[in-house]
Amino acid sequence: MLRLNLILKNIVTDQIIGDVTVEINNICFDSRQVQVGDVFVATKGTSVDGHEYIGQATEKGAVAIVCEDIPRQTAAGVTYIKVDDSADALGKMAANRYGNPSEKLNLIGVTGTNGKTTTVTLLYQLFKELGYQSGLISTVLNRIDDRVVEASHTTPDAPELNRLLAEMVSAGCQYAFMEVSSHAIEQKRISGVKFKGGIFTNITRDHIDYHQTFDNYLHAKKTFFDGLSKDTFALTNIDDKNGLVMLQNTKARKYTYSLRNMADFKTRILDDGFDGMLLDVNHREVHVPFIGRFNAYNLTAVFGCAVALGQDEVEVLRIISALRPVSGRFETLRSPSGYTAIVDYAHTPDALSNVIGTINEILHNKGRLITVVGCGGNRDKGKRPLMAQEAVDGSWKTVLTSDNPRFEEPQTIIDDMLTGLDNDQKKQTLVIVDRREAIRTACTIAQAGDIVLIAGKGHEDYQIIQGVKHHFDDKEEVLNCF
């Protein structure tokens, strides 16, 4: 148990009612999880205001409440602390609760629309090969050195994040690499967390259902870099038109990477194919088993980050040449009948455009591209017609299907996608609501030399239909077709 005043260290309070030396068990921001002896932090979410559940928390035994508005009626024997921003306080309290573990790690945060998972995973693999005990926090899974911990969010909530970081410290990890989502930045899940460096991959339309506007989304990403201190580094992709925006107000050392412009870390693609690429990275040639321009960007970010952390360039490139693609990220599967299936997580218009463009560059009109794609339910509807346009524009045949419909009707989602197509485009498009049947149909159509792209879900092994989670794995379905 810890005293409340120790957990409140470095947090500015506006008003205190009660005893701040009271001992507490855990920090909770979900009133349903409160137990006797806990402190409840009332945060204001997008759909739920924790202040409405303060009474429920005290009834369940909370001994302290941290909130932005102290209720008119207070419970006897309960301490109330008023702060300006409960979410910010929650992050800092969680860091204090676990002994500020991020300060004991070389923690690198990666943010951007696309490439986060690949970049952090490859950094983790690289530093493990360099001989360092390392941690990973990603969309796919979390790792405490060699131990796998299931991931529930791209970036965990503040108490869970700091608990994971504390376990990494206890396990002897020296480095940790984590995805930093725009939601996590906006919701202050990383408040109180100290980063050694930050990487910006790119930014395109995504999560507009949450951020409302692209400018808000951009600002959320920039806020991460604004918060970096002068003893850290910021590495940005200057080929993205908003890449330099991330560096405008940061105190961190500034580095750039590029495939098209002069930069601190510059890569050229010398040769590419479905078995990999030959790259020139800062005037050194290296062959990598990765496909596509977007992966060249990811690998350049990995290289730049490692060098910024003081690692030897030649040794880093030697290890990079032996790294393997991340599951569900441009994962190629060869069929016995001669066509190739590619499973990829591309779920934004830009990501889909990049993947399709890469495939067509390598195909050189020597085969046909069949794309299977859908859009998630209860998410940004504005990107649905754009996803359909990207798929049809770059494919010989497109199959529109379900992704994760969640609580929406799958056909309604597909109808939204079809609004982006004209009559001629619709003629080269199939609509098959059942994703399993859609994949099977695409594989049946494919001939030797063709490519079947199954986009949108990548590593995910489930579908959510009417709120119910069902097992579904694109890779498994493809192998069944084989």
Buried (B, 14 or more C-beta within 10 A) or exposed (E): EBEBBBBBEEBEEEEBEBBBEBEBBBBBBBBEEBEEBBBBBBBBEEEEEBBEBBBEBBEBBBBBBBBBEBBEEBBEEBBBBBBEBBBBBBBBBBBBBBEBBBBBBBBBBBBBBBBBBBBBBBBBBBBBBBEBBBBBBBBBBBBBBEEEBEBEBBBBBBBBBBBBBBBBBEBEBBBBBBBBBBBBBBBBBBBBBBBBBBBBBBBBBBBBEBBEEBEBBBBBBBBBBBBBEEEBBBBBBBBBEBBBBBBEEBBBBBBBBBBEEEBBBBBBBEEBEBEBBBBEBBEEEBBBBBBBBBBBBBBBBBBBBBBBBEBEBEEBBEBBBEBEBBBBBBBBBEBEEEBBBBBBBBBBBBBBBBBBBBBBEBBEEEBBBBBBBBBBBBBBBEBBBBBBBBBBEBBBBBBBBBBBBBEBEBEEBBEBBBEBBEEEBBEEBBBBBEBBEBBBBBBEBBEEEBBBBBBBBBBBBEBBBEEEEEEBBBBBBBEEBE
